[in-house]
């Protein structure tokens, strides 16, 4: 049975996530306010950030950076695309 949330990113009601996708308070906020569709958008954006900035998720400073970007992506001014990023054709 699907659950629905009023997605803060999409600005409409959409299918929610089955469980918090991230630990702690941020994961709970995402679970309560972010749809599956918006979470998939984040995963694509996160992959781009990992590649462009050559981040390693096991590094604490890189995880902290990604967590900050996740917060901005969903609840802030939005996570910016790196200046060097070139959209694949």
GUVEX-334017 format. One record per residue: x, y, z of N, C-alpha, C in turn. Coordinates in steps of 0.02 Angstrom, whole numbers, plus 32768, in hexadecimal, padded with zeros to 4 digits. Example, Ala and Ser with C-alpha at 12.3 -4.5 7.8 and 13.67 -1.06 7.14 Angstrom:
2
82947EE4818682677F1F818682947F5B8186/82827F90816282AC7FCB816582858002818A/
This chain:
89
802A7FC58000800080008000802C803E8000/8022806A7FD1804980A77FCA803180DC7FFB/806081058010804F813F8038805E817D800E/803A81B1801B804381EF7FF5805882278023/8080825480088098828E802D808B82CC8002/80868304802380848343800080CE83567FF5/80E883477FBB812F834D7FAD814683957FAB/817583A57FD6818F83E97FDA81B683FC7F9B/81D583CC7F7A81FD83DA7F3E81D183E27F00/819E83B77EF9817483B97EBE813983E97EC5/812883F97F0380F184277F1080AC84087F03/80A983C67F0B806A83A37F01806B83627F28/803183437F2D802D83027F4D804982CD7F1E/807182A07F3A808F826B7F1280A082307F40/80AF81F87F2180BF81BB7F4780FD81C77F71/80F881B47FB1812F81BE7FE0816081847FDF/8194818D800581C78159800C81AF8123803D/81C780E6803581B180B0806281D080B480A8/820980D580AE822D80DB80ED825B811880EA/82718132812382A18169812182DF815580F9/82F3817D80C9832B816A809E8370817E80B9/837081A080F283AE81B9810F83A681B8815B/83DB81AD818083D481AA81C983C681EE81E9/83AC81EC822583A48229824D83698254823B/836A82918255833382C0824B832982D28201/836082DA81DC835A82EB8195833582B48170/83478276817E8325823D815D82DB823B816D/82C9824B81AB8283824C81BF825D8285819C/827D82BF8198825E82F88174825382E7812A/828482C6810C827D82B280C68244827F80BF/8242824E80EB820D821B80EA81C8823B80EE/81C0826D8117817F828D8122816C82C080ED/819D82DB80C8818F8313809B81A5830C8053/81C482D3804281E182CC7FFF81C5828D7FDE/81B582927F9E8199825A7F7981D1822E7F5C/81BC81F37F4581EB81C67F23820A81E97EE6/81E0820B7EC081F7822E7E84822D82617E94/8221828A7EC7825182BD7EDB8291829D7EF6/828A82657F1A82C582427F3382F082297EF9/82D082107EC482F581FA7E89831A82357E69/82FA82707E69831C82AC7E4F835A82BB7E78/835582B47EBB838E82BF7EE683C6828D7ED6/83B5824D7ECE83E8821B7EC0840E822B7E80/83EC82437E4E840E82587E10843B82947E1D/842182C47E42844983007E52848682ED7E7C/847B82C17EAD84B282AA7ED884E882887EAF/84D4825E7E808505823C7E55852F826F7E2E/850E82A37E15853282D87DF2856382FA7E21/854E83097E5F857B83297E8F85B682FC7E9F/85A982BB7EAA85DF828C7EB88612828B7E80/85FA828A7E42862782877E09864C82C87DFD/862983007DFE864883417DEF867A83567E24/866A834A7E638696835E7E9986C583267EAF/86BE82EC7E8F86E882B17E9F86E482A17EEA/86A7829C7F01869B828E7F48869E82437F56/86AF82337F9386B081EE7FAB868181EA7FE6/864981C67FDF861781C48014862F81A98057/8667818580588680816C809886A881A180BE/86BA81D7809C86DE820E80BD86AD823980E5/86B982448125868A826C814D867D82B28131/86B082D4811886A5831880FE867A831680BE/868282E38095865982DC8059861182CC806B/860782A0809D85C3829080B385A182CF80D0/85C782F680F685AC833381138597836480DB/85C1836A80A785B18394806E8571837D804C/856B833B803F85308320801E84F283298048/84F88322808A84BF832C80B684A8837480B3/84D783A380B184C583EA80AA84A283F88068/84BB83D98033849D83E37FF1845783C47FEF/844E838B8011840D836B801483DB83988038/83F183B6806E83C783E4809483B2841F8068/83E2843B804383D28473801683A5845E7FDD/83B184227FC1838B84087F89834184047F9A/833183EA7FD682EB83E07FE982CD84198010/82F38438803D82D58466806C82F284AD806A/832184BA803D834184FB803A833B85197FF5/836F853D7FE4837085617FA4837F85357F68/838C84F67F74839B84C77F3E83E684BC7F39/83FA84817F27844084707F1E845584857ED9/848A84AA7ED584A184C57E9484C984927E6D/84C584977E2C84ED846E7DFF8532848D7DFC/856884657E0085AC84807DFC85B684A67DBA/85DC84DD7DBF85E985077D83860884E07D4A/863184AE7D5B865484877D28862984537D06/85EC84467D2185C284117D0685AA84217CC0/85B283F07C93859983F67C4F856483C07C46/852783D47C3484F083A67C2A850083787BF0/84FD83357BFB850983067BC484D683107B8C/84EE83097B5084C183127B1684A182D17B03/
